[in-house]
Amino acid sequence: MNAAEYRAAAERLLAKDRYSYQAITPYDFRKAEILAQLAVSAAISETAEARDTAPAQH
């Protein structure tokens, strides 16, 4: 998964229609928190990779 996919997964988890289900549980919140952390890590990796593969500008 890339950063955008991790972020979207976290947002979907927290944006469920809670009227049809229940309040956000600590378990759901923790899963969303982990997905958000993975999104940040993936974004950092993607940025570093793009910087390393970008042609040098002189």
Distance bins in CASP14 RR format, pairs under 12 A and 6 or more apart:
PFRMAT RR
TARGET T0000
AUTHOR 0000-0000-0000
RMODE 2
METHOD distances of the structure
MODEL  1
1 7 0 0 0 0 1 0 0 0 0 0 0
1 8 0 0 0 0 1 0 0 0 0 0 0
1 9 1 0 0 1 0 0 0 0 0 0 0
1 10 0 0 0 0 0 1 0 0 0 0 0
1 35 0 0 0 0 1 0 0 0 0 0 0
1 38 1 0 0 1 0 0 0 0 0 0 0
1 39 0 0 0 0 1 0 0 0 0 0 0
1 41 0 0 0 0 0 1 0 0 0 0 0
1 42 1 0 0 1 0 0 0 0 0 0 0
1 43 0 0 0 0 0 1 0 0 0 0 0
1 45 0 0 0 0 0 1 0 0 0 0 0
1 46 0 0 0 0 0 1 0 0 0 0 0
2 8 0 0 0 0 1 0 0 0 0 0 0
2 9 0 0 0 0 0 1 0 0 0 0 0
2 38 0 0 0 0 0 1 0 0 0 0 0
2 39 0 0 0 0 1 0 0 0 0 0 0
2 41 0 0 0 0 0 1 0 0 0 0 0
2 42 1 0 1 0 0 0 0 0 0 0 0
2 43 0 0 0 0 1 0 0 0 0 0 0
2 44 0 0 0 0 0 1 0 0 0 0 0
2 45 0 0 0 0 1 0 0 0 0 0 0
2 46 1 0 0 1 0 0 0 0 0 0 0
2 47 0 0 0 0 0 1 0 0 0 0 0
2 49 0 0 0 0 0 1 0 0 0 0 0
2 50 0 0 0 0 0 1 0 0 0 0 0
3 9 0 0 0 0 0 1 0 0 0 0 0
3 10 0 0 0 0 0 1 0 0 0 0 0
3 35 0 0 0 0 0 1 0 0 0 0 0
3 36 0 0 0 0 0 1 0 0 0 0 0
3 37 0 0 0 0 0 1 0 0 0 0 0
3 38 0 0 0 0 1 0 0 0 0 0 0
3 39 1 0 1 0 0 0 0 0 0 0 0
3 40 1 0 0 1 0 0 0 0 0 0 0
3 41 0 0 0 0 1 0 0 0 0 0 0
3 42 1 1 0 0 0 0 0 0 0 0 0
3 43 1 1 0 0 0 0 0 0 0 0 0
3 44 0 0 0 0 1 0 0 0 0 0 0
3 45 0 0 0 0 1 0 0 0 0 0 0
3 46 1 0 1 0 0 0 0 0 0 0 0
3 47 0 0 0 0 1 0 0 0 0 0 0
3 49 0 0 0 0 0 1 0 0 0 0 0
3 50 0 0 0 0 0 1 0 0 0 0 0
4 10 0 0 0 0 0 1 0 0 0 0 0
4 11 0 0 0 0 0 1 0 0 0 0 0
4 35 0 0 0 0 0 1 0 0 0 0 0
4 38 0 0 0 0 0 1 0 0 0 0 0
4 39 1 0 0 1 0 0 0 0 0 0 0
4 42 0 0 0 0 1 0 0 0 0 0 0
4 43 0 0 0 0 1 0 0 0 0 0 0
4 46 0 0 0 0 1 0 0 0 0 0 0
5 11 0 0 0 0 0 1 0 0 0 0 0
5 12 0 0 0 0 0 1 0 0 0 0 0
5 35 0 0 0 0 1 0 0 0 0 0 0
5 38 0 0 0 0 1 0 0 0 0 0 0
5 39 0 0 0 0 1 0 0 0 0 0 0
5 42 0 0 0 0 1 0 0 0 0 0 0
5 43 0 0 0 0 0 1 0 0 0 0 0
5 46 0 0 0 0 0 1 0 0 0 0 0
6 12 0 0 0 0 0 1 0 0 0 0 0
6 13 0 0 0 0 0 1 0 0 0 0 0
6 31 0 0 0 0 0 1 0 0 0 0 0
6 32 0 0 0 0 0 1 0 0 0 0 0
6 33 0 0 0 0 0 1 0 0 0 0 0
6 34 0 0 0 0 1 0 0 0 0 0 0
6 35 1 0 1 0 0 0 0 0 0 0 0
6 36 1 0 0 1 0 0 0 0 0 0 0
6 37 0 0 0 0 1 0 0 0 0 0 0
6 38 1 0 1 0 0 0 0 0 0 0 0
6 39 1 1 0 0 0 0 0 0 0 0 0
6 40 0 0 0 0 1 0 0 0 0 0 0
6 41 0 0 0 0 1 0 0 0 0 0 0
6 42 1 0 1 0 0 0 0 0 0 0 0
6 43 0 0 0 0 1 0 0 0 0 0 0
6 44 0 0 0 0 0 1 0 0 0 0 0
6 45 0 0 0 0 0 1 0 0 0 0 0
6 46 0 0 0 0 0 1 0 0 0 0 0
7 13 0 0 0 0 0 1 0 0 0 0 0
7 14 0 0 0 0 0 1 0 0 0 0 0
7 15 0 0 0 0 0 1 0 0 0 0 0
7 32 0 0 0 0 0 1 0 0 0 0 0
7 35 1 0 0 1 0 0 0 0 0 0 0
7 36 1 0 0 1 0 0 0 0 0 0 0
7 37 0 0 0 0 0 1 0 0 0 0 0
7 38 0 0 0 0 1 0 0 0 0 0 0
7 39 1 0 1 0 0 0 0 0 0 0 0
7 40 0 0 0 0 1 0 0 0 0 0 0
7 41 0 0 0 0 0 1 0 0 0 0 0
7 42 0 0 0 0 1 0 0 0 0 0 0
7 43 0 0 0 0 1 0 0 0 0 0 0
8 14 0 0 0 0 0 1 0 0 0 0 0
8 15 0 0 0 0 0 1 0 0 0 0 0
8 32 0 0 0 0 0 1 0 0 0 0 0
8 35 0 0 0 0 1 0 0 0 0 0 0
8 36 0 0 0 0 0 1 0 0 0 0 0
8 38 0 0 0 0 0 1 0 0 0 0 0
8 39 0 0 0 0 1 0 0 0 0 0 0
8 42 0 0 0 0 0 1 0 0 0 0 0
9 15 0 0 0 0 0 1 0 0 0 0 0
9 16 0 0 0 0 0 1 0 0 0 0 0
9 28 0 0 0 0 0 1 0 0 0 0 0
9 31 0 0 0 0 1 0 0 0 0 0 0
9 32 0 0 0 0 1 0 0 0 0 0 0
9 33 0 0 0 0 0 1 0 0 0 0 0
9 34 0 0 0 0 1 0 0 0 0 0 0
9 35 1 0 1 0 0 0 0 0 0 0 0
9 36 0 0 0 0 1 0 0 0 0 0 0
9 37 0 0 0 0 0 1 0 0 0 0 0
9 38 0 0 0 0 1 0 0 0 0 0 0
9 39 0 0 0 0 1 0 0 0 0 0 0
9 42 0 0 0 0 0 1 0 0 0 0 0
10 16 0 0 0 0 0 1 0 0 0 0 0
10 24 0 0 0 0 0 1 0 0 0 0 0
10 28 0 0 0 0 0 1 0 0 0 0 0
10 29 0 0 0 0 0 1 0 0 0 0 0
10 30 0 0 0 0 0 1 0 0 0 0 0
10 31 0 0 0 0 1 0 0 0 0 0 0
10 32 1 0 1 0 0 0 0 0 0 0 0
10 33 1 0 0 1 0 0 0 0 0 0 0
10 34 0 0 0 0 1 0 0 0 0 0 0
10 35 1 1 0 0 0 0 0 0 0 0 0
10 36 1 0 1 0 0 0 0 0 0 0 0
10 37 0 0 0 0 1 0 0 0 0 0 0
10 38 0 0 0 0 1 0 0 0 0 0 0
10 39 1 0 0 1 0 0 0 0 0 0 0
10 40 0 0 0 0 0 1 0 0 0 0 0
10 42 0 0 0 0 0 1 0 0 0 0 0
11 32 1 0 0 1 0 0 0 0 0 0 0
11 35 0 0 0 0 1 0 0 0 0 0 0
11 36 0 0 0 0 1 0 0 0 0 0 0
11 39 0 0 0 0 1 0 0 0 0 0 0
12 28 0 0 0 0 0 1 0 0 0 0 0
12 31 0 0 0 0 0 1 0 0 0 0 0
12 32 0 0 0 0 1 0 0 0 0 0 0
12 35 0 0 0 0 1 0 0 0 0 0 0
13 21 0 0 0 0 0 1 0 0 0 0 0
13 24 0 0 0 0 1 0 0 0 0 0 0
13 25 0 0 0 0 0 1 0 0 0 0 0
13 27 0 0 0 0 0 1 0 0 0 0 0
13 28 1 0 1 0 0 0 0 0 0 0 0
13 29 0 0 0 0 1 0 0 0 0 0 0
13 30 0 0 0 0 0 1 0 0 0 0 0
13 31 1 0 1 0 0 0 0 0 0 0 0
13 32 1 0 1 0 0 0 0 0 0 0 0
13 33 0 0 0 0 1 0 0 0 0 0 0
13 34 0 0 0 0 0 1 0 0 0 0 0
13 35 1 0 0 1 0 0 0 0 0 0 0
13 36 0 0 0 0 1 0 0 0 0 0 0
14 21 0 0 0 0 0 1 0 0 0 0 0
14 23 0 0 0 0 0 1 0 0 0 0 0
14 24 1 0 0 1 0 0 0 0 0 0 0
14 25 0 0 0 0 0 1 0 0 0 0 0
14 28 1 0 0 1 0 0 0 0 0 0 0
14 29 1 0 0 1 0 0 0 0 0 0 0
14 30 0 0 0 0 0 1 0 0 0 0 0
14 31 0 0 0 0 1 0 0 0 0 0 0
14 32 1 0 1 0 0 0 0 0 0 0 0
14 33 0 0 0 0 1 0 0 0 0 0 0
14 35 0 0 0 0 1 0 0 0 0 0 0
14 36 0 0 0 0 1 0 0 0 0 0 0
15 21 0 0 0 0 0 1 0 0 0 0 0
15 24 0 0 0 0 1 0 0 0 0 0 0
15 28 0 0 0 0 0 1 0 0 0 0 0
15 32 0 0 0 0 1 0 0 0 0 0 0
16 22 0 0 0 0 1 0 0 0 0 0 0
16 23 0 0 0 0 0 1 0 0 0 0 0
16 24 0 0 0 0 1 0 0 0 0 0 0
16 25 0 0 0 0 0 1 0 0 0 0 0
16 28 0 0 0 0 1 0 0 0 0 0 0
16 29 0 0 0 0 0 1 0 0 0 0 0
16 31 0 0 0 0 0 1 0 0 0 0 0
16 32 0 0 0 0 0 1 0 0 0 0 0
17 24 0 0 0 0 0 1 0 0 0 0 0
18 24 1 0 0 1 0 0 0 0 0 0 0
18 25 0 0 0 0 0 1 0 0 0 0 0
18 28 0 0 0 0 1 0 0 0 0 0 0
21 28 0 0 0 0 1 0 0 0 0 0 0
22 28 0 0 0 0 1 0 0 0 0 0 0
23 29 0 0 0 0 0 1 0 0 0 0 0
24 30 0 0 0 0 0 1 0 0 0 0 0
24 31 0 0 0 0 0 1 0 0 0 0 0
24 32 0 0 0 0 1 0 0 0 0 0 0
24 33 0 0 0 0 0 1 0 0 0 0 0
25 31 0 0 0 0 1 0 0 0 0 0 0
25 32 0 0 0 0 0 1 0 0 0 0 0
26 32 0 0 0 0 0 1 0 0 0 0 0
26 33 0 0 0 0 0 1 0 0 0 0 0
27 33 0 0 0 0 0 1 0 0 0 0 0
27 34 0 0 0 0 0 1 0 0 0 0 0
28 34 0 0 0 0 0 1 0 0 0 0 0
28 35 0 0 0 0 0 1 0 0 0 0 0
29 35 0 0 0 0 0 1 0 0 0 0 0
29 36 0 0 0 0 0 1 0 0 0 0 0
30 36 0 0 0 0 0 1 0 0 0 0 0
30 37 0 0 0 0 0 1 0 0 0 0 0
31 37 0 0 0 0 0 1 0 0 0 0 0
31 38 0 0 0 0 0 1 0 0 0 0 0
32 38 0 0 0 0 0 1 0 0 0 0 0
32 39 0 0 0 0 0 1 0 0 0 0 0
33 39 0 0 0 0 0 1 0 0 0 0 0
33 40 0 0 0 0 0 1 0 0 0 0 0
34 40 0 0 0 0 0 1 0 0 0 0 0
34 41 0 0 0 0 0 1 0 0 0 0 0
35 41 0 0 0 0 0 1 0 0 0 0 0
35 42 0 0 0 0 0 1 0 0 0 0 0
36 42 0 0 0 0 0 1 0 0 0 0 0
36 43 0 0 0 0 0 1 0 0 0 0 0
37 43 0 0 0 0 0 1 0 0 0 0 0
37 44 0 0 0 0 0 1 0 0 0 0 0
38 44 0 0 0 0 0 1 0 0 0 0 0
38 45 0 0 0 0 0 1 0 0 0 0 0
39 45 0 0 0 0 0 1 0 0 0 0 0
39 46 0 0 0 0 0 1 0 0 0 0 0
40 46 0 0 0 0 0 1 0 0 0 0 0
40 47 0 0 0 0 0 1 0 0 0 0 0
41 47 0 0 0 0 0 1 0 0 0 0 0
41 48 0 0 0 0 0 1 0 0 0 0 0
42 48 0 0 0 0 0 1 0 0 0 0 0
42 49 0 0 0 0 0 1 0 0 0 0 0
43 49 0 0 0 0 0 1 0 0 0 0 0
43 50 0 0 0 0 0 1 0 0 0 0 0
44 50 0 0 0 0 0 1 0 0 0 0 0
44 51 0 0 0 0 0 1 0 0 0 0 0
45 51 0 0 0 0 0 1 0 0 0 0 0
45 52 0 0 0 0 0 1 0 0 0 0 0
46 52 0 0 0 0 0 1 0 0 0 0 0
46 53 0 0 0 0 0 1 0 0 0 0 0
47 53 0 0 0 0 0 1 0 0 0 0 0
47 54 0 0 0 0 0 1 0 0 0 0 0
48 54 0 0 0 0 0 1 0 0 0 0 0
51 57 0 0 0 0 0 1 0 0 0 0 0
END
